[in-house]
Amino acid sequence: MFEDVIKHYRDFPKAGIDFIDVLPFLHDKQAFRQAVQQLDTLCTAPNIATVEARGFLFSAPLLSVSDHVSTIVPIRKKGKLPHAEGDIQRVCIEKEYGSDEVFYRRTDLAACLVEPGDDTIWLTLLDDLLATGGTALGIANALNDDVIGGRRVRVKEFVFLVELPALGGRRLLEPLAPVRTLMSLEGVE
């Protein structure tokens, strides 16, 4: 069903890339609502870490509709997060079309819900697309190395709207945490 909503753009942003566009969900209220509801069933941690910009579109509504999601940690490109000295954490990532870096604020992690009797800040890492897995792997490794106020930070699961299995991202991420997706596009590279 959701496969009919997304669009493909060949050779974008460079030759050989089949760009999967999830923004058409914003043209279809019913499909968007259903996608958010299904994402809610896949996200079991009380906190979500999500990558700009498309990850924001699908995670933010969970604050309104979910009974268990309480906090979102935004992960953004350089220069996009205002921060105090020492608050920002840089994360090096490998995308299918090159290296990049993203950032999160440690104060956003400090605002996360911690279950009574548990000293771990559990996060669902939510993004729109799982391709090679380089972005999610870099972010998960950085988060899993962090400690906030004596509390360990851990990625509990990875959740994606779309997975491109041919690119092998799942195999890269599964040693860290379970991978859950709404749809899988076989044969797309």
C-alpha positions in Angstrom: 0.0 0.0 0.0 2.7 2.5 1.0 4.7 1.6 -2.0 2.2 3.5 -4.2 2.8 6.7 -2.2 6.5 7.1 -2.5 8.3 8.3 -5.7 11.6 7.3 -7.2 14.2 9.7 -8.8 16.9 8.0 -10.8 20.4 9.5 -10.7 19.7 11.9 -7.8 21.7 13.4 -6.1 24.3 11.8 -8.4 24.5 9.1 -11.1 23.7 5.6 -9.9 21.5 6.6 -7.0 17.8 5.8 -7.0 16.5 8.5 -4.6 13.4 7.3 -2.7 11.1 10.3 -2.0 8.8 9.9 1.0 7.6 13.5 0.9 4.5 12.4 -1.1 3.1 11.1 2.2 2.5 14.8 2.9 0.0 14.8 0.0 -2.0 11.9 1.4 -3.5 12.5 4.8 -4.8 8.9 5.2 -1.5 7.3 4.1 0.4 9.6 6.4 -1.9 8.9 9.4 -1.5 5.1 8.8 2.2 5.3 8.5 2.5 7.2 11.8 0.2 4.7 13.5 2.2 1.8 12.2 5.5 3.5 13.2 4.1 3.9 16.7 3.7 0.1 17.0 7.3 -0.4 15.9 8.8 2.1 18.3 9.0 0.6 21.8 11.5 3.0 23.5 10.1 6.1 25.3 12.6 8.3 23.5 13.2 8.8 19.7 16.4 10.0 18.1 15.7 11.1 14.6 17.6 12.6 11.7 16.6 15.8 9.8 14.6 16.4 7.9 12.4 13.6 6.8 12.9 11.7 10.1 11.4 14.7 11.9 8.3 14.6 9.7 7.4 11.0 10.8 8.7 11.1 14.4 7.2 14.5 15.6 3.5 13.3 15.3 4.3 10.4 17.7 4.5 12.9 20.5 0.8 13.6 20.0 -0.5 10.1 19.1 1.7 7.7 21.1 1.0 6.6 24.6 4.6 5.7 25.2 6.8 8.1 23.2 7.7 11.1 25.4 10.8 12.7 24.0 12.5 13.4 20.6 16.2 14.0 20.2 16.8 15.9 17.0 20.0 15.0 15.0 20.9 17.8 12.6 23.5 19.0 10.1 26.3 21.3 11.1 25.3 24.8 12.2 21.6 23.9 12.7 21.5 23.3 16.5 22.0 26.2 18.8 24.0 25.0 21.7 26.1 26.0 24.8 29.8 25.2 24.9 30.4 21.5 25.4 26.8 20.5 24.7 27.1 19.5 21.0 28.2 16.0 19.9 29.6 15.5 16.4 28.9 12.2 14.6 30.8 11.1 11.5 28.6 9.1 9.1 29.0 7.3 5.8 26.1 7.7 3.4 25.7 5.8 0.2 27.0 8.7 -1.7 29.8 10.1 0.6 30.9 11.0 4.1 29.1 13.6 6.2 28.7 14.6 9.8 25.6 15.3 12.0 25.2 16.6 15.5 23.1 16.2 18.6 22.9 18.0 21.9 23.7 16.2 25.0 21.1 18.3 26.9 18.4 16.8 24.6 19.5 13.3 25.8 19.4 14.6 29.4 15.7 15.5 28.9 14.9 11.9 27.9 12.5 9.8 30.0 14.2 7.1 32.1 12.0 4.3 33.3 11.9 3.9 37.2 14.5 1.5 38.3 16.5 1.7 35.1 19.6 3.8 34.7 19.6 3.6 30.9 18.3 6.2 28.5 16.7 3.9 25.8 16.2 5.3 22.3 14.5 4.3 19.1 16.6 5.6 16.2 14.0 6.5 13.6 14.7 7.6 10.0 12.9 7.6 6.7 15.2 5.2 4.7 17.6 2.3 5.4 20.0 1.9 2.5 23.6 1.1 3.3 23.1 1.8 7.1 26.0 4.1 7.4 24.1 7.1 8.8 22.2 4.9 11.4 25.4 3.0 12.4 27.4 6.2 13.0 24.7 7.8 15.1 24.0 4.6 17.1 27.7 4.1 17.8 28.0 7.7 19.1 24.8 7.4 21.2 25.8 4.1 22.6 29.2 5.6 23.7 27.5 8.5 25.5 26.8 8.7 29.3 24.5 11.5 30.5 24.4 12.2 34.3 25.8 8.8 35.0 23.1 7.1 32.8 24.1 5.0 29.8 22.6 5.8 26.5 21.5 2.9 24.3 19.8 2.4 21.0 17.0 -0.1 21.6 15.9 -0.5 18.0 16.2 1.0 14.5 12.9 2.0 12.8 12.6 3.0 9.2 9.8 3.9 6.9 11.5 2.3 3.9 14.3 -0.3 3.5 16.3 -1.1 0.4 17.5 -4.6 1.3 19.8 -4.9 -1.7 22.1 -2.3 -0.1 22.8 -4.4 3.0 22.0 -1.8 5.8 20.1 -4.3 7.9 23.1 -6.7 8.2 25.2 -3.7 9.4 22.8 -2.6 12.1 21.3 -5.9 13.4 24.4 -6.7 15.6 23.6 -3.5 17.5 19.8 -3.7 17.8 16.7 -5.0 16.0 15.7 -3.4 12.7 12.1 -2.7 11.9 10.6 -1.2 8.7 7.2 -0.4 7.3 8.1 -1.4 3.8 10.8 -3.1 1.9 11.6 -2.3 -1.7 13.2 -5.4 -3.2 15.6 -4.9 -6.1 16.0 -1.2 -5.7 19.6 0.0 -5.4 
